[in-house]
Amino acid sequence: MVTQYKNLIGGKMVETGRWMDVINPANEQVIGQVPVCGKDELDEAVAAARAAFKTWKNTPIEERRAAIMAISGAIKENAEELYRLLTSEQGKPHEQARGEIYGAAGMAAAQSTLSLEEEIVQDDDTRLMRVRRVPVGVVGGIVPWNFPVMMAIQKIVPAMLSGCTIVLKPSPFTPLTTLRIAELIAAKVPAGVVNIITGEDDLGPMITSHPDIDKITFTGSTATGKKIMEGASADLKRITLELGGNDASIVLPDADPKKVAEQLFWSSFSNAGQICVAAKRVYIHEDIYDELSAAIVEYAKTVKVGDGSEQGTGVGPIQNRKQYERVIELIEDAKANGYKFLLGGDVDPSGTGFYVPITILDNPPEDARIVAEEQFGPVMPLMKFSSEEEVIARANNTEYGLAGAVWTGDPERGVKIAEQLETGTVWINEYLHLSPFAPFGGHKQSGFGAEYGKEGLKEFTYPQVITVRRDNVPA
């Protein structure tokens, strides 16, 4: 019998009587059902959040931290159950799912230590002027399907810590692990502070336009982010948008191909390439292009593509059919244009599961769709460059600006290039590293605002200035 998972509203686990199926992308079998929420359930969740906000905003920060640590502990204590469930709904291999679950627990614990201190801007005989941060109110969080648990935590935790309450909507493709966490924390967090509801595509716009939601925090595509920004403008909701990327990795000629090949591979193919900050364009200096591209291909041949629950799988399936078909479309476009493949490119759409073989292209042109668009799949275009000036211009020639990387034997040289890249994050000689204490956000059309660190926490607050005139006391 298929397990039915309930929603968390006002501290209680509830259902609607209407259900939608959740599919395992490895075998296309139904593995669970979740409630379909509409306007009535959303109104109920928002009302619960609004009622809880009156108390929660005045709750001492030590108590807020304790509630967040309870969430972290619940995730860690149930990690094995949670990561296996995550693999079954998302597709990523067990090792990567385990990393997401423990990473979410660690992220919650680390972020709970953040604080926003009051700032004294004037303190003299005339006046005392201080700036404090006050919570925005009720937050609407909308989470994608590629890192459903981590993305949920990075919205729930700063909302709670700042004194806000939240109504969270998981992706309809990957809601199961988040709802299981909701069940685990229902008695650990004051009723109404965290509400988690599921629904179909129409639920997101209802959240965005709801008059009693004060802020939207969204992770997903740039196209959807624009719609959310438009919808939130009606009543000037605060927004944080973490959107798409077409991240470039630049490999300088002094990099050792033998040392960087495996790392470059995983910078593109972790989570089957379904990471907003994955390396989606890899620029290799012409002096080492042939050697490094061959080394990447040889390593790729050792990586198993398959069901994430099976021993030894390195790359799992694409998470859902729509994205699977989009990746196939980009590969077919590359074939139709005669681009050279170093590996992969042959997809069997008649098989069971949304599997795309590891695919590596040899020096396609900049205007190729496989280069210019965000693939979000296990596809890696390798391109040659001859000068730093040229590759910086090519890397920046995109509407996106989320992240990038430079690989070099000379880190100082790498920093000089990094400072010229139009992205929110640049790594030197590593990839996919995010810190709970450093802001993460995109430039250009990759986002609006930031997550993580004090900058991310500020996104859930307003500044309030209180001024006391000292030389004019009417007494």
LINVEN-V65782 format. One record per residue. N is the residue number from 0. PSI is psi as a letter, one per 40 degrees, with the letter a starting at -180 (999 if undefined). Layout:
N&PSI ; N&PSI
//
This chain:
0&h ; 1&h ; 2&h ; 3&h ; 4&i ; 5&i ; 6&i ; 7&h ; 8&h ; 9&f ; 10&e ; 11&i ; 12&h ; 13&i ; 14&i ; 15&e ; 16&e ; 17&h ; 18&i ; 19&i ; 20&i ; 21&h ; 22&i ; 23&h ; 24&e ; 25&d ; 26&e ; 27&f ; 28&i ; 29&h ; 30&e ; 31&i ; 32&i ; 33&i ; 34&i ; 35&h ; 36&i ; 37&a ; 38&d ; 39&d ; 40&d ; 41&d ; 42&d ; 43&d ; 44&d ; 45&d ; 46&d ; 47&d ; 48&d ; 49&d ; 50&d ; 51&d ; 52&d ; 53&d ; 54&d ; 55&d ; 56&d ; 57&e ; 58&h ; 59&i ; 60&d ; 61&d ; 62&d ; 63&d ; 64&d ; 65&d ; 66&d ; 67&d ; 68&d ; 69&d ; 70&d ; 71&d ; 72&d ; 73&d ; 74&d ; 75&d ; 76&d ; 77&f ; 78&d ; 79&d ; 80&d ; 81&d ; 82&d ; 83&d ; 84&d ; 85&d ; 86&d ; 87&d ; 88&d ; 89&d ; 90&e ; 91&i ; 92&i ; 93&d ; 94&d ; 95&d ; 96&d ; 97&d ; 98&d ; 99&d ; 100&d ; 101&d ; 102&d ; 103&d ; 104&d ; 105&d ; 106&d ; 107&d ; 108&d ; 109&d ; 110&d ; 111&e ; 112&e ; 113&i ; 114&i ; 115&h ; 116&i ; 117&i ; 118&h ; 119&h ; 120&e ; 121&h ; 122&g ; 123&a ; 124&d ; 125&d ; 126&i ; 127&h ; 128&h ; 129&i ; 130&h ; 131&i ; 132&h ; 133&i ; 134&i ; 135&d ; 136&b ; 137&h ; 138&h ; 139&h ; 140&h ; 141&h ; 142&i ; 143&a ; 144&e ; 145&d ; 146&g ; 147&d ; 148&d ; 149&d ; 150&d ; 151&d ; 152&d ; 153&e ; 154&d ; 155&d ; 156&d ; 157&d ; 158&d ; 159&d ; 160&d ; 161&e ; 162&e ; 163&i ; 164&i ; 165&i ; 166&h ; 167&h ; 168&h ; 169&i ; 170&i ; 171&e ; 172&d ; 173&f ; 174&e ; 175&d ; 176&d ; 177&d ; 178&d ; 179&d ; 180&d ; 181&d ; 182&d ; 183&d ; 184&e ; 185&d ; 186&e ; 187&e ; 188&h ; 189&i ; 190&h ; 191&e ; 192&d ; 193&h ; 194&h ; 195&h ; 196&i ; 197&i ; 198&a ; 199&a ; 200&d ; 201&e ; 202&d ; 203&d ; 204&d ; 205&d ; 206&d ; 207&d ; 208&e ; 209&h ; 210&e ; 211&e ; 212&h ; 213&d ; 214&i ; 215&h ; 216&h ; 217&h ; 218&h ; 219&a ; 220&i ; 221&d ; 222&d ; 223&d ; 224&d ; 225&d ; 226&d ; 227&d ; 228&d ; 229&d ; 230&d ; 231&e ; 232&d ; 233&d ; 234&f ; 235&f ; 236&i ; 237&i ; 238&i ; 239&h ; 240&h ; 241&h ; 242&a ; 243&i ; 244&i ; 245&g ; 246&h ; 247&h ; 248&h ; 249&h ; 250&h ; 251&i ; 252&e ; 253&e ; 254&i ; 255&h ; 256&d ; 257&d ; 258&d ; 259&e ; 260&d ; 261&d ; 262&d ; 263&d ; 264&d ; 265&d ; 266&d ; 267&d ; 268&e ; 269&i ; 270&f ; 271&f ; 272&e ; 273&g ; 274&h ; 275&d ; 276&e ; 277&i ; 278&h ; 279&e ; 280&h ; 281&h ; 282&h ; 283&h ; 284&i ; 285&d ; 286&d ; 287&e ; 288&d ; 289&d ; 290&d ; 291&d ; 292&d ; 293&d ; 294&d ; 295&d ; 296&d ; 297&d ; 298&d ; 299&d ; 300&e ; 301&e ; 302&h ; 303&h ; 304&h ; 305&a ; 306&h ; 307&e ; 308&e ; 309&i ; 310&h ; 311&e ; 312&h ; 313&d ; 314&h ; 315&a ; 316&i ; 317&i ; 318&d ; 319&i ; 320&d ; 321&d ; 322&d ; 323&d ; 324&d ; 325&d ; 326&d ; 327&d ; 328&d ; 329&d ; 330&d ; 331&d ; 332&d ; 333&d ; 334&d ; 335&d ; 336&e ; 337&f ; 338&i ; 339&h ; 340&h ; 341&d ; 342&i ; 343&a ; 344&e ; 345&h ; 346&h ; 347&g ; 348&e ; 349&e ; 350&i ; 351&h ; 352&i ; 353&g ; 354&h ; 355&h ; 356&i ; 357&h ; 358&h ; 359&h ; 360&i ; 361&g ; 362&f ; 363&i ; 364&i ; 365&d ; 366&e ; 367&i ; 368&d ; 369&e ; 370&d ; 371&d ; 372&i ; 373&h ; 374&d ; 375&f ; 376&i ; 377&g ; 378&h ; 379&h ; 380&h ; 381&h ; 382&i ; 383&i ; 384&i ; 385&d ; 386&i ; 387&d ; 388&d ; 389&d ; 390&d ; 391&d ; 392&d ; 393&d ; 394&d ; 395&e ; 396&g ; 397&i ; 398&e ; 399&i ; 400&f ; 401&c ; 402&i ; 403&i ; 404&i ; 405&h ; 406&h ; 407&i ; 408&e ; 409&g ; 410&d ; 411&d ; 412&d ; 413&d ; 414&d ; 415&d ; 416&d ; 417&d ; 418&e ; 419&e ; 420&h ; 421&g ; 422&i ; 423&d ; 424&h ; 425&h ; 426&i ; 427&h ; 428&f ; 429&a ; 430&i ; 431&f ; 432&h ; 433&i ; 434&i ; 435&e ; 436&e ; 437&h ; 438&i ; 439&h ; 440&i ; 441&i ; 442&i ; 443&b ; 444&e ; 445&e ; 446&i ; 447&h ; 448&a ; 449&i ; 450&i ; 451&i ; 452&a ; 453&d ; 454&d ; 455&d ; 456&d ; 457&d ; 458&e ; 459&e ; 460&i ; 461&i ; 462&h ; 463&h ; 464&h ; 465&h ; 466&h ; 467&h ; 468&h ; 469&d ; 470&e ; 471&f ; 472&h ; 473&g ; 474&999
//
